[in-house]
């Protein structure tokens, strides 16, 4: 009898009481089932409120309180390709009152939704806007062109041709079509301007031929006809200067403005090897391209307007103090872009360029994103109340014994080792992508893991997942087993039937999350996002096939994280929030170290530490927040199921789908 009492005391002290049966009432985390169900229901309703308020707020900002019509559409282009886009039409734009148009192209790894700062602010000032998904990005198709930026402007060229040629856009002033883009999108619009300028130059050469209407004399009619072939009158290039060459600029017949980040991580590729535009050969070529020989400059005055916008010789160079990925979220940069187009189009809007509302949309979509993430666990909790899933809920196993001195030393040693391994494995994994995924690394269409940048994250995740599992089991064999740790504390015990049910529940939670996302997009044309973290609603159906490749391999990392969080980092007497914070840092501090090394080196030397891999390191700005919150989800799911499996199944499905739909993907057209 005494032995039985002692056993009961041990069970209670180790936390098995947190989810068991007592006096016929189910108890979880110290709360009876009824209270837990009510709490889950309350959290679901709170998540709905956050999503709805976020969606409505984002919609009101995006439409400027109903003054702008926002419509999504799909433009068929050559070779069976297509470009998806959003049209922002100021409601003042009519056939009787035509307005200028600007086509916006996002940069590499970005979608049309990321350019809200550009599209909203231009539309508020009476400029119609079309923001595209570049080829291979967002919901646009892949392209068959190896040199898409030059030959297609990543989709800008066919879109400009559509705007100029279609009679449907009768509210557009076809003489005032502009284009702007950031990073590779900036290069795309520059190449598009060069493309249309080359067509104009060809017509002028024909007009100078002896067999033309007036022989070698170019008539006003011929000049006007040649000018009509150049369908872009003004471009603003953000975050890109590498193709400001004599060859490209020679055919450009358009006003040009540029803004290059003063601390751009990619500046090592410029001719001077830095981001200072005052004496940059690229900036000097741009300005001097419209100046006579005796007026050419040896230094560019930043922010000064050179030339004349009425004859398309306007040139202006900016050098905003920021880093490359943050420029589209910089109000100074956005103001520079606004001022350029209002000057180039000879507009005088009543709203100053400093008056910007796009940050409000970021806050509202953040609210919606937060609501959607909040929805996940309580919704799963309610699903566990259904008879079909109720068997998946088990008592939470006892926590690990509180570590003594040697145990604490070992814990923090493993913490440090894991962080260092995560840091120093990343760059080698980015380089290994060309070996394992040669087609995607060469930007070629392929079904074999077609996401070039995410392939690096995949290899990193597999390596870290395997290392994490090995460290966990070695730690148990060599230390934990002799210090009171038992496999009964892990929550690993399961069977095939239970795993199948767990996966079925994970699919339902995943479907519910995306149902909320698609409903938001369908009703309000907004999704869930904040800066570099996004759940995109606009993507090609083929992406589901791509997900079947990535998710099983990423699951190695996700389940390893759940085991680490719940089987190796859950101790008696430790406050829950403290344990979650430690796990969150343990899962992300290694990646934070990469950014720290990169930007400390940039600040101290003017150049990033990893040059060829700088785009991969920038990707971490979106990965780190998800890695930080992942352990919290895994712990919450463990608390409602007593097992380590539902958390990684749900989060792997949702987080990896979010990551895949927000990056460049070279899916074959056929």
Secondary structure as GFF3:
##gff-version 3
##sequence-region A 1 670
A	DSSP	alpha_helix	2	13	.	.	.	ID=ss1
A	DSSP	three_ten_helix	16	18	.	.	.	ID=ss2
A	DSSP	beta_strand	19	22	.	.	.	ID=ss3
A	DSSP	beta_strand	25	28	.	.	.	ID=ss4
A	DSSP	beta_strand	31	32	.	.	.	ID=ss5
A	DSSP	alpha_helix	33	62	.	.	.	ID=ss6
A	DSSP	beta_strand	68	76	.	.	.	ID=ss7
A	DSSP	three_ten_helix	78	80	.	.	.	ID=ss8
A	DSSP	beta_strand	82	90	.	.	.	ID=ss9
A	DSSP	beta_strand	99	105	.	.	.	ID=ss10
A	DSSP	three_ten_helix	112	115	.	.	.	ID=ss11
A	DSSP	alpha_helix	116	124	.	.	.	ID=ss12
A	DSSP	beta_strand	128	132	.	.	.	ID=ss13
A	DSSP	alpha_helix	148	152	.	.	.	ID=ss14
A	DSSP	three_ten_helix	153	155	.	.	.	ID=ss15
A	DSSP	alpha_helix	156	165	.	.	.	ID=ss16
A	DSSP	beta_strand	172	182	.	.	.	ID=ss17
A	DSSP	alpha_helix	184	207	.	.	.	ID=ss18
A	DSSP	alpha_helix	220	229	.	.	.	ID=ss19
A	DSSP	beta_strand	234	238	.	.	.	ID=ss20
A	DSSP	alpha_helix	246	250	.	.	.	ID=ss21
A	DSSP	beta_strand	255	259	.	.	.	ID=ss22
A	DSSP	three_ten_helix	265	269	.	.	.	ID=ss23
A	DSSP	alpha_helix	281	288	.	.	.	ID=ss24
A	DSSP	three_ten_helix	293	295	.	.	.	ID=ss25
A	DSSP	beta_strand	305	306	.	.	.	ID=ss26
A	DSSP	three_ten_helix	309	311	.	.	.	ID=ss27
A	DSSP	beta_strand	315	318	.	.	.	ID=ss28
A	DSSP	three_ten_helix	324	329	.	.	.	ID=ss29
A	DSSP	alpha_helix	331	344	.	.	.	ID=ss30
A	DSSP	alpha_helix	358	383	.	.	.	ID=ss31
A	DSSP	alpha_helix	387	390	.	.	.	ID=ss32
A	DSSP	alpha_helix	405	436	.	.	.	ID=ss33
A	DSSP	alpha_helix	438	441	.	.	.	ID=ss34
A	DSSP	alpha_helix	452	478	.	.	.	ID=ss35
A	DSSP	three_ten_helix	480	482	.	.	.	ID=ss36
A	DSSP	three_ten_helix	487	489	.	.	.	ID=ss37
A	DSSP	alpha_helix	496	524	.	.	.	ID=ss38
A	DSSP	beta_strand	528	530	.	.	.	ID=ss39
A	DSSP	beta_strand	533	535	.	.	.	ID=ss40
A	DSSP	alpha_helix	543	567	.	.	.	ID=ss41
A	DSSP	alpha_helix	576	605	.	.	.	ID=ss42
A	DSSP	alpha_helix	614	641	.	.	.	ID=ss43
A	DSSP	alpha_helix	645	660	.	.	.	ID=ss44
###
